[in-house]
Amino acid sequence: MVKETATAYGRGLPISTKQGVEICNFIRGRTVAESKKLLEGVIAGRTAVPFKRFNKDMGHRKGKIASGRFPKKASEHILNLIKSVESNAKSLGLNASLIIEELIANKGSRNWHYGRIRRIKNKRTHVKITVKEGKVEKKTQEKPKKKPEVKKEKPKEKKNEEKK
């Protein structure tokens, strides 16, 4: 049985779940090479990740995105996970052209922070990534066909006849 997909899990990563969700939405559906390039740009501070869901009190960025940030730590962890799933795909014998089919960030356990300082919990996130081999299909939007316009006939005006 030949596998068509490769999977990698990041369990209990020390990143914010909200940032993980936004990065996953930003990368999902792209090729592995393109997503690695984008995340390296985020780490360098060149490319902003668009925050579409968790964007309260956040400033706007240049370009087509409205609000966004540069989550460097979360990008580093997800980039390591992408490299891991790429090596998993190579060991399974998949092609080099891989598409990120599934990229999910879920809440992890919130255990207490170590030390004497009280009431602080760690942030944890579980990330799952699945890739498949293939090419990215560009979505082409077909223009809706215009329906032939039907001219409406105006109703005949009724003449008011005065009764004599």
C-alpha positions as CSV (number, residue, x, y, z in Angstrom):
1,M,0.0,0.0,0.0
2,V,1.5,3.3,-1.1
3,K,0.8,6.4,1.1
4,E,-0.1,9.6,-0.7
5,T,0.3,11.8,2.3
6,A,2.8,12.5,5.0
7,T,2.0,13.8,8.5
8,A,3.9,15.5,11.3
9,Y,2.7,16.5,14.8
10,G,3.9,19.2,17.1
11,R,2.7,18.4,20.6
12,G,2.8,21.0,23.3
13,L,4.6,23.7,21.3
14,P,5.3,26.8,23.5
15,I,3.5,29.2,21.2
16,S,0.3,31.2,21.4
17,T,-2.7,29.3,20.0
18,K,-4.1,32.5,18.5
19,Q,-0.9,33.1,16.6
20,G,-0.7,29.5,15.6
21,V,-4.3,29.6,14.1
22,E,-3.5,32.8,12.1
23,I,-0.2,31.3,10.7
24,C,-2.0,28.1,9.8
25,N,-4.7,30.0,7.9
26,F,-2.0,32.0,6.1
27,I,0.0,28.9,4.9
28,R,-2.7,26.3,4.4
29,G,-3.1,25.3,0.7
30,R,0.3,26.5,-0.4
31,T,3.3,24.5,-1.6
32,V,6.0,23.6,1.0
33,A,8.6,25.6,-0.7
34,E,6.4,28.7,-0.9
35,S,5.4,28.4,2.8
36,K,9.0,28.0,3.9
37,K,9.9,31.1,2.0
38,L,7.0,33.1,3.6
39,L,7.8,32.0,7.1
40,E,11.5,32.9,6.7
41,G,10.2,36.3,5.6
42,V,8.1,36.6,8.7
43,I,11.1,35.7,10.9
44,A,13.2,38.3,9.2
45,G,10.4,40.9,9.6
46,R,9.7,41.4,5.8
47,T,6.4,39.6,5.5
48,A,3.5,40.2,7.8
49,V,1.0,37.4,8.7
50,P,-2.6,38.7,8.2
51,F,-4.6,38.5,11.3
52,K,-8.2,38.1,10.2
53,R,-9.8,36.5,13.3
54,F,-7.8,37.7,16.4
55,N,-7.2,41.3,15.4
56,K,-8.6,43.5,18.1
57,D,-6.7,46.8,18.6
58,M,-4.2,45.9,15.9
59,G,-2.7,48.3,13.4
60,H,-2.8,48.0,9.6
61,R,0.0,46.9,7.4
62,K,1.2,47.8,3.9
63,G,-0.1,45.9,1.0
64,K,-3.3,43.9,0.5
65,I,-3.6,42.8,4.1
66,A,-5.5,44.9,6.6
67,S,-4.1,44.1,10.0
68,G,-1.2,41.8,10.7
69,R,1.9,41.0,12.8
70,F,5.2,39.3,12.7
71,P,4.9,36.3,15.1
72,K,8.6,35.2,15.0
73,K,8.7,32.5,17.7
74,A,5.5,30.8,16.4
75,S,6.8,31.0,12.8
76,E,10.1,29.3,13.9
77,H,8.3,26.4,15.5
78,I,5.9,25.9,12.5
79,L,8.8,26.2,10.1
80,N,10.6,23.4,11.9
81,L,7.5,21.3,11.7
82,I,7.2,21.9,7.9
83,K,10.8,20.8,7.5
84,S,10.0,17.7,9.5
85,V,7.0,16.8,7.4
86,E,9.1,17.4,4.3
87,S,11.6,14.8,5.4
88,N,8.8,12.4,6.3
89,A,7.5,12.8,2.8
90,K,11.0,12.0,1.3
91,S,11.3,8.9,3.5
92,L,7.9,7.7,2.2
93,G,9.0,8.3,-1.4
94,L,6.7,11.2,-2.3
95,N,7.6,13.8,-5.0
96,A,9.3,17.0,-4.3
97,S,6.2,19.1,-5.2
98,L,4.2,18.9,-2.0
99,I,1.1,20.9,-1.0
100,I,0.0,21.6,2.5
101,E,-3.3,19.9,2.6
102,E,-4.1,20.1,6.4
103,L,-2.6,22.5,8.9
104,I,-4.4,22.7,12.3
105,A,-3.5,24.5,15.5
106,N,-5.4,23.3,18.7
107,K,-5.2,24.3,22.3
108,G,-2.8,22.3,24.4
109,S,-2.5,21.8,28.1
110,R,-2.1,24.8,30.3
111,N,0.2,23.6,33.1
112,W,1.5,25.8,35.9
113,H,4.7,27.7,35.4
114,Y,7.6,26.4,37.3
115,G,9.0,28.4,40.2
116,R,7.8,30.4,43.2
117,I,5.8,32.9,41.3
118,R,2.2,31.9,41.6
119,R,-0.8,32.1,39.2
120,I,1.1,31.9,35.9
121,K,0.3,29.2,33.4
122,N,2.3,28.1,30.3
123,K,0.9,28.4,26.8
124,R,0.8,25.2,24.8
125,T,-0.4,24.5,21.3
126,H,-0.8,21.2,19.3
127,V,-0.1,21.6,15.6
128,K,-0.8,18.9,13.0
129,I,0.4,19.2,9.4
130,T,-0.4,16.9,6.5
131,V,1.1,17.2,3.0
132,K,0.2,15.6,-0.3
133,E,1.9,15.5,-3.6
134,G,0.6,17.5,-6.5
135,K,0.3,20.9,-8.0
136,V,-1.5,23.9,-6.7
137,E,-4.7,24.5,-8.6
138,K,-5.3,28.1,-9.3
139,K,-9.0,29.0,-8.8
140,T,-10.3,30.7,-11.8
141,Q,-13.4,32.6,-11.4
142,E,-15.7,32.3,-14.3
143,K,-17.7,35.4,-14.9
144,P,-21.4,34.8,-14.6
145,K,-23.2,34.8,-17.9
146,K,-25.5,37.8,-18.3
147,K,-29.0,36.8,-18.8
148,P,-30.7,38.4,-21.9
149,E,-32.6,41.4,-20.7
150,V,-36.3,41.1,-21.2
151,K,-38.0,44.4,-21.8
152,K,-41.0,44.8,-19.7
153,E,-44.0,46.2,-21.4
154,K,-45.7,49.0,-19.7
155,P,-49.3,48.4,-18.9
156,K,-51.7,50.4,-21.0
157,E,-53.0,53.4,-19.3
158,K,-56.7,53.3,-18.6
159,K,-58.6,56.4,-19.6
160,N,-60.9,57.6,-17.1
161,E,-64.2,58.2,-18.8
162,E,-66.4,60.6,-17.1
163,K,-70.0,59.5,-16.8
164,K,-72.5,62.0,-18.0
